[in-house]
Amino acid sequence: MSRTAPQILTEALALPEQERLQLASEILASVEGPGDPDWDRLWLEELDRRAAAADRGELALEEWADVRKRVLARLGPR
């Protein structure tokens, strides 16, 4: 990391959660390179398939707070 990166990180971590998510998304997008149109199309089709299944009551849905808690527990202490 450059000399200022730790300072930037400290400031970023102090932001509200939504702003941190937006910032992280934009940083990732800046290094991911060009998108794959086939992948994008297939992923959107999969999202549509899952949404339709959820609308039909075919999926067991969970509250985001429960999913987030489980994921964070798997990641371990920060």
Secondary structure in CASP SS format (residue, H / E / C, confidence):
PFRMAT SS
TARGET T0000
AUTHOR 0000-0000-0000
METHOD secondary structure of the structure
MODEL  1
M C 1.00
S C 1.00
R C 1.00
T C 1.00
A H 1.00
P H 1.00
Q H 1.00
I H 1.00
L H 1.00
T H 1.00
E H 1.00
A H 1.00
L H 1.00
A C 1.00
L C 1.00
P C 1.00
E H 1.00
Q H 1.00
E H 1.00
R H 1.00
L H 1.00
Q H 1.00
L H 1.00
A H 1.00
S H 1.00
E H 1.00
I H 1.00
L H 1.00
A H 1.00
S H 1.00
V H 1.00
E C 1.00
G C 1.00
P C 1.00
G C 1.00
D C 1.00
P H 1.00
D H 1.00
W H 1.00
D H 1.00
R H 1.00
L H 1.00
W H 1.00
L H 1.00
E H 1.00
E H 1.00
L H 1.00
D H 1.00
R H 1.00
R H 1.00
A H 1.00
A H 1.00
A H 1.00
A H 1.00
D H 1.00
R C 1.00
G C 1.00
E C 1.00
L C 1.00
A C 1.00
L C 1.00
E C 1.00
E C 1.00
W H 1.00
A H 1.00
D H 1.00
V H 1.00
R H 1.00
K H 1.00
R H 1.00
V H 1.00
L H 1.00
A H 1.00
R H 1.00
L H 1.00
G C 1.00
P C 1.00
R C 1.00
END
